[in-house]
Amino acid sequence: MESLDDLNALGVEGFAEAVAPLFEGAPQFLERLAASRPFGAEQDLFDAARATAREMPEEAQLELLDAHPRIGADPASVSPLSHGEQGYDNVPPADDSWIGEELAALNDAYESHFGFRFVIFVAGRPRADLLPILERALHAARDEEIRRGLDDVILIAADRMERLRGPRPLREELREAIALEVSRFMVGEVDRHGLIRATHRLIEEGVESPALLALSLANQNEIVELDPLLSRLMNEVGLAGWDGQQARQLLALHAAASVLGGVTQPIDGARRVVAFADNVALRDLIERWEAAPDQAEAIDQLITREMSEMFAEGVAP
């Protein structure tokens, strides 16, 4: 995908050709969008695209909607990007032919009722989940459906830009947050459902990661084996080959950091560290703390000192 600088420098026809895959064509829309340049950031492009789509004449709006393939269309008839979005790259269950038939019938009803094509940002949802959405859409007002469909066109385009460009490098703290959640799952501290809940939270906090999104949909997509998804996620964040030993060391260091940051009491942090790492010094201090509670404050200071040394070395012996 061309850079924003390149897109800004292209002539109208060159610009339209370059971004056409994001919007499935629609010449009237693309010509108007070209006139909105220059774009200083990707978000500017999509903000301009949304404003252009909402403000242009209905004829051009319907051209933009109808440029997109039907949900559930013949896989051979859709663009390569739409092919992946609609899930045709996945092996379908043997008994899901009824879904395609139902989608075809609902699409027919929608187009007959409104006079334009139903467009929705699938966002990784199974096709069966789209059936009730399409059914509800049939009862919406025509103007509402035009606006909703156009907004989804822009969401689709932004998602395509992301996939063509590739994910942006994650900030270090976000990489660590992902590594922590995966590590907790690897050592058995959280179960499958806890891990999936953690992925939802990270996505809500703004982590942009196709691999994280795929993992978050594992239950919804009835994926039994998580290892391939976990491997993909750790590869994406630059931690390929992450194993149980690394997981335990990270969790021990995180426990030490929590003590040093004043988030966790020293004794609680020490117990957590020794649960993941064979730290003889901390194990002895825990025994002393439990045997002499009247000396707890002094022992807490020793625990904190040991945590500081451990954290400074970056290892949990």
RODO-2510 file (C-alpha; in nm, 4 decimals, decimal comma):
residues 317
     n   res          X          Y          Z
     1     m     0,0000     0,0000     0,0000
     2     e     0,1363     0,3427    -0,0939
     3     s     0,2373     0,5823     0,1807
     4     l     0,0252     0,8879     0,2573
     5     d     0,2884     1,1098     0,0967
     6     d     0,2656     0,9051    -0,2214
     7     l    -0,1151     0,9117    -0,2166
     8     n    -0,1112     1,2876    -0,1708
     9     a     0,1244     1,3303    -0,4669
    10     l    -0,0680     1,1127    -0,7140
    11     g    -0,3027     1,2533    -0,9761
    12     v    -0,6754     1,1951    -0,9338
    13     e    -0,6753     0,8798    -1,1481
    14     g    -0,3640     0,7417    -0,9807
    15     f    -0,5072     0,8085    -0,6356
    16     a    -0,8373     0,6427    -0,7266
    17     e    -0,6585     0,3363    -0,8589
    18     a    -0,4367     0,3112    -0,5505
    19     v    -0,7165     0,3249    -0,2923
    20     a    -0,9843     0,1459    -0,4974
    21     p    -0,9161    -0,1923    -0,3258
    22     l    -1,0028    -0,0340     0,0091
    23     f    -1,3461     0,0720    -0,1150
    24     e    -1,4157    -0,1851    -0,3887
    25     g    -1,4026     0,0868    -0,6555
    26     a    -1,6913     0,3397    -0,6687
    27     p    -1,5482     0,6048    -0,9106
    28     q    -1,7734     0,8938    -0,8037
    29     f    -1,6749     0,8541    -0,4413
    30     l    -1,3040     0,8135    -0,5173
    31     e    -1,2965     1,1286    -0,7315
    32     r    -1,4524     1,3290    -0,4502
    33     l    -1,2169     1,1763    -0,1930
    34     a    -0,9163     1,2695    -0,4072
    35     a    -1,0272     1,6329    -0,3871
    36     s    -1,0040     1,6179    -0,0052
    37     r    -0,6255     1,5788    -0,0086
    38     p    -0,3703     1,6278     0,1339
    39     f    -0,4031     1,3936     0,4296
    40     g    -0,1653     1,4427     0,7201
    41     a    -0,2410     1,1057     0,8814
    42     e    -0,4304     0,7862     0,8023
    43     q    -0,7120     0,8952     1,0307
    44     d    -0,7467     1,2133     0,8211
    45     l    -0,8017     0,9961     0,5135
    46     f    -1,0793     0,7976     0,6762
    47     d    -1,2375     1,1027     0,8396
    48     a    -1,2494     1,2636     0,4945
    49     a    -1,3858     0,9412     0,3453
    50     r    -1,6666     0,9296     0,6030
    51     a    -1,7578     1,2950     0,5474
    52     t    -1,7457     1,2525     0,1694
    53     a    -1,9641     0,9410     0,1775
    54     r    -2,2266     1,1093     0,3959
    55     e    -2,2395     1,4359     0,2015
    56     m    -2,2370     1,3197    -0,1621
    57     p    -2,5596     1,2673    -0,3603
    58     e    -2,7581     0,9522    -0,3008
    59     e    -2,6738     0,8185    -0,6466
    60     a    -2,3038     0,8186    -0,5564
    61     q    -2,3771     0,6778    -0,2094
    62     l    -2,5593     0,3800    -0,3588
    63     e    -2,2783     0,3270    -0,6087
    64     l    -2,0377     0,2993    -0,3140
    65     l    -2,2620     0,0536    -0,1287
    66     d    -2,3306    -0,1572    -0,4363
    67     a    -1,9596    -0,1759    -0,5184
    68     h    -1,9208    -0,4168    -0,2252
    69     p    -2,0018    -0,7846    -0,2765
    70     r    -2,2985    -0,9468    -0,1119
    71     i    -2,2425    -1,1082     0,2239
    72     g    -2,2325    -1,4781     0,1383
    73     a    -2,1685    -1,4203    -0,2326
    74     d    -2,0019    -1,6847    -0,4504
    75     p    -1,6374    -1,6892    -0,3324
    76     a    -1,5174    -1,6793    -0,6941
    77     s    -1,6977    -1,3503    -0,7507
    78     v    -1,5483    -1,1424    -0,4676
    79     s    -1,2249    -0,9456    -0,4429
    80     p    -0,9232    -1,1031    -0,2696
    81     l    -0,9653    -0,8747     0,0326
    82     s    -1,3352    -0,9518     0,0652
    83     h    -1,2587    -1,3220     0,0240
    84     g    -1,0626    -1,3216     0,3478
    85     e    -1,3027    -1,0917     0,5313
    86     q    -1,6012    -1,3162     0,4656
    87     g    -1,4178    -1,6183     0,6000
    88     y    -1,3792    -1,8097     0,2739
    89     d    -1,0151    -1,8783     0,3612
    90     n    -1,1360    -2,0979     0,6466
    91     v    -1,2649    -2,4503     0,5991
    92     p    -1,6451    -2,4286     0,6523
    93     p    -1,8321    -2,6871     0,8604
    94     a    -1,9969    -2,9559     0,6504
    95     d    -2,3465    -2,8648     0,7705
    96     d    -2,3481    -2,4861     0,7162
    97     s    -2,5023    -2,4782     0,3671
    98     w    -2,8254    -2,3515     0,5212
    99     i    -2,6445    -2,0353     0,6286
   100     g    -2,5589    -1,9479     0,2690
   101     e    -2,9166    -2,0141     0,1615
   102     e    -3,0554    -1,7972     0,4415
   103     l    -2,8124    -1,5158     0,3634
   104     a    -2,9110    -1,5251    -0,0038
   105     a    -3,2800    -1,5026     0,0841
   106     l    -3,2259    -1,2162     0,3277
   107     n    -3,0054    -1,0304     0,0802
   108     d    -3,2783    -1,0623    -0,1820
   109     a    -3,5344    -0,9249     0,0622
   110     y    -3,3043    -0,6394     0,1694
   111     e    -3,2209    -0,5297    -0,1852
   112     s    -3,5844    -0,5517    -0,2923
   113     h    -3,6925    -0,3464     0,0082
   114     f    -3,4239    -0,0753     0,0072
   115     g    -3,2922    -0,0746    -0,3482
   116     f    -2,9253    -0,1139    -0,2562
   117     r    -2,6892    -0,3782    -0,1192
   118     f    -2,6511    -0,4736     0,2471
   119     v    -2,2964    -0,3889     0,3612
   120     i    -2,1549    -0,4663     0,7044
   121     f    -1,8115    -0,4729     0,8638
   122     v    -1,7853    -0,8442     0,9408
   123     a    -1,4929    -0,7988     1,1844
   124     g    -1,4203    -1,1708     1,2104
   125     r    -1,7732    -1,2744     1,3056
   126     p    -1,9018    -1,6112     1,1791
   127     r    -2,1526    -1,5829     0,8965
   128     a    -2,4274    -1,7260     1,1154
   129     d    -2,3958    -1,4238     1,3458
   130     l    -2,4831    -1,1954     1,0552
   131     l    -2,8279    -1,3489     1,0031
   132     p    -3,0025    -1,1748     1,2967
   133     i    -2,8238    -0,8485     1,2087
   134     l    -2,9565    -0,8635     0,8531
   135     e    -3,3032    -0,9525     0,9802
   136     r    -3,3076    -0,6472     1,2095
   137     a    -3,1784    -0,4252     0,9304
   138     l    -3,4876    -0,5082     0,7246
   139     h    -3,6959    -0,3192     0,9819
   140     a    -3,4788    -0,0066     0,9890
   141     a    -3,5543     0,3201     0,8101
   142     r    -3,4009     0,3541     0,4645
   143     d    -3,1991     0,6671     0,5522
   144     e    -3,0638     0,4960     0,8647
   145     e    -2,9498     0,1968     0,6616
   146     i    -2,7742     0,4168     0,4078
   147     r    -2,5837     0,5959     0,6852
   148     r    -2,5014     0,2723     0,8667
   149     g    -2,3885     0,1005     0,5490
   150     l    -2,1666     0,3938     0,4495
   151     d    -2,0084     0,4052     0,7941
   152     d    -1,9357     0,0329     0,7693
   153     v    -1,7793     0,0873     0,4264
   154     i    -1,5285     0,3191     0,5957
   155     l    -1,4653     0,0700     0,8778
   156     i    -1,3959    -0,1998     0,6186
   157     a    -1,1559     0,0307     0,4341
   158     a    -0,9659     0,1212     0,7504
   159     d    -0,9335    -0,2457     0,8447
   160     r    -0,8046    -0,3243     0,4955
   161     m    -0,5474    -0,0473     0,5178
   162     e    -0,4298    -0,1916     0,8491
   163     r    -0,3907    -0,5394     0,7031
   164     l    -0,2181    -0,4215     0,3858
   165     r     0,0242    -0,2030     0,5796
   166     g     0,0730    -0,4541     0,8587
   167     p     0,0292    -0,3889     1,2319
   168     r     0,2098    -0,0975     1,3888
   169     p     0,4805    -0,1946     1,6372
   170     l     0,3298    -0,2144     1,9832
   171     r     0,4604     0,0019     2,2634
   172     e     0,6782    -0,1858     2,5107
   173     e     0,4175    -0,1712     2,7878
   174     l     0,1556    -0,3262     2,5575
   175     r     0,3936    -0,6030     2,4529
   176     e     0,4549    -0,6719     2,8216
   177     a     0,0809    -0,6750     2,8956
   178     i     0,0256    -0,9385     2,6251
   179     a     0,3242    -1,1441     2,7441
   180     l     0,1929    -1,1336     3,1023
   181     e    -0,1527    -1,2617     3,0082
   182     v    -0,0111    -1,5387     2,7908
   183     s     0,2349    -1,6317     3,0671
   184     r    -0,0425    -1,6565     3,3264
   185     f    -0,2226    -1,8982     3,0981
   186     m     0,0933    -2,1000     3,0304
   187     v     0,1641    -2,1585     3,4013
   188     g    -0,1993    -2,2401     3,4777
   189     e    -0,2745    -1,9269     3,6779
   190     v    -0,5734    -1,8507     3,4530
   191     d    -0,7793    -2,0892     3,2426
   192     r    -0,8915    -2,0557     2,8823
   193     h    -1,1869    -1,8333     2,9705
   194     g    -0,9657    -1,6077     3,1813
   195     l    -0,7259    -1,5696     2,8916
   196     i    -1,0056    -1,4839     2,6477
   197     r    -1,1448    -1,2271     2,8922
   198     a    -0,7984    -1,0726     2,9156
   199     t    -0,7803    -1,0398     2,5355
   200     h    -1,1132    -0,8562     2,5356
   201     r    -0,9831    -0,6170     2,8008
   202     l    -0,6630    -0,5479     2,6079
   203     i    -0,8603    -0,4777     2,2903
   204     e    -1,0897    -0,2412     2,4826
   205     e    -0,7767    -0,0646     2,6108
   206     g    -0,6741     0,0034     2,2521
   207     v    -0,4270    -0,2743     2,1691
   208     e    -0,4331    -0,3109     1,7891
   209     s    -0,3247    -0,6628     1,6986
   210     p    -0,4786    -0,8974     1,4393
   211     a    -0,3382    -1,1963     1,6293
   212     l    -0,4910    -1,0729     1,9573
   213     l    -0,8268    -1,0277     1,7818
   214     a    -0,8069    -1,3813     1,6442
   215     l    -0,7368    -1,5173     1,9933
   216     s    -1,0254    -1,3161     2,1401
   217     l    -1,2626    -1,4879     1,8946
   218     a    -1,1393    -1,8423     1,9686
   219     n    -1,4469    -1,9408     2,1704
   220     q    -1,6863    -1,7718     1,9316
   221     n    -1,5244    -1,9481     1,6358
   222     e    -1,5163    -2,2798     1,8258
   223     i    -1,1375    -2,3138     1,8027
   224     v    -1,0303    -2,5888     2,0415
   225     e    -0,6513    -2,5730     2,0179
   226     l    -0,5087    -2,2371     2,1282
   227     d    -0,1382    -2,3093     2,0765
   228     p    -0,1299    -2,1944     1,7108
   229     l    -0,3066    -1,8705     1,8036
   230     l    -0,0735    -1,8116     2,0981
   231     s     0,2296    -1,8776     1,8791
   232     r     0,1024    -1,6321     1,6191
   233     l     0,0413    -1,3681     1,8863
   234     m     0,3842    -1,4017     2,0442
   235     n     0,5480    -1,3939     1,7009
   236     e     0,3586    -1,0748     1,6236
   237     v     0,4839    -0,9007     1,9391
   238     g     0,8415    -1,0140     1,8767
   239     l     0,8534    -1,2919     2,1368
   240     a     0,8730    -1,6007     1,9174
   241     g     0,9468    -1,9232     2,1008
   242     w     0,8143    -1,7988     2,4356
   243     d     0,8226    -2,0947     2,6747
   244     g     0,7237    -2,1903     3,0274
   245     q     1,0555    -2,0922     3,1822
   246     q     1,0365    -1,7444     3,0315
   247     a     0,6752    -1,7197     3,1439
   248     r     0,7614    -1,7999     3,5045
   249     q     1,0553    -1,5588     3,5045
   250     l     0,8412    -1,2755     3,3678
   251     l     0,5719    -1,3381     3,6297
   252     a     0,8325    -1,3402     3,9074
   253     l     0,9829    -1,0125     3,7863
   254     h     0,6351    -0,8614     3,7589
   255     a     0,5672    -0,9594     4,1191
   256     a     0,8932    -0,7923     4,2245
   257     a     0,8011    -0,4775     4,0331
   258     s     0,4641    -0,4687     4,2092
   259     v     0,6398    -0,4727     4,5471
   260     l     0,8891    -0,2035     4,4464
   261     g     0,6064     0,0095     4,3092
   262     g     0,4129    -0,0136     4,6336
   263     v     0,1257    -0,2049     4,4727
   264     t     0,1826    -0,5312     4,6628
   265     q     0,2884    -0,5999     5,0211
   266     p     0,6455    -0,7409     5,0370
   267     i     0,5425    -1,0741     5,1867
   268     d     0,2679    -1,1260     4,9280
   269     g     0,5064    -1,0413     4,6467
   270     a     0,7681    -1,2765     4,7855
   271     r     0,5195    -1,5630     4,7994
   272     r     0,4247    -1,4929     4,4408
   273     v     0,7882    -1,4888     4,3273
   274     v     0,8696    -1,8246     4,4882
   275     a     0,5574    -1,9718     4,3284
   276     f     0,7228    -1,9111     3,9914
   277     a     1,0978    -1,9214     4,0668
   278     d     1,3270    -2,1127     4,3002
   279     n     1,4573    -1,8093     4,4878
   280     v     1,6252    -1,9506     4,7984
   281     a     1,6821    -1,6117     4,9650
   282     l     1,3158    -1,5130     4,9389
   283     r     1,2002    -1,8558     5,0508
   284     d     1,4110    -1,8214     5,3675
   285     l     1,2748    -1,4725     5,4328
   286     i     0,9183    -1,5977     5,3975
   287     e     0,9887    -1,8687     5,6575
   288     r     1,1394    -1,6096     5,8935
   289     w     0,8424    -1,3766     5,8440
   290     e     0,5960    -1,6543     5,9252
   291     a     0,7958    -1,7748     6,2257
   292     a     0,8484    -1,4271     6,3789
   293     p     0,5551    -1,1996     6,2976
   294     d     0,6858    -0,9449     6,5497
   295     q     0,9830    -0,8911     6,3162
   296     a     0,7632    -0,8584     6,0042
   297     e     0,8518    -0,4940     5,9364
   298     a     1,2272    -0,5588     5,9399
   299     i     1,1876    -0,8714     5,7276
   300     d     0,9694    -0,6780     5,4818
   301     q     1,2607    -0,4418     5,4308
   302     l     1,4921    -0,7359     5,3603
   303     i     1,2394    -0,8786     5,1152
   304     t     1,2165    -0,5456     4,9365
   305     r     1,5954    -0,5245     4,9160
   306     e     1,6147    -0,8749     4,7688
   307     m     1,3397    -0,7841     4,5205
   308     s     1,5307    -0,4725     4,4173
   309     e     1,8485    -0,6719     4,3488
   310     m     1,6551    -0,9361     4,1588
   311     f     1,4741    -0,6794     3,9501
   312     a     1,7951    -0,4859     3,8755
   313     e     1,9587    -0,8049     3,7435
   314     g     1,6493    -0,8838     3,5359
   315     v     1,6429    -1,2463     3,6471
   316     a     1,4504    -1,4541     3,8984
   317     p     1,7017    -1,7180     4,0136
***
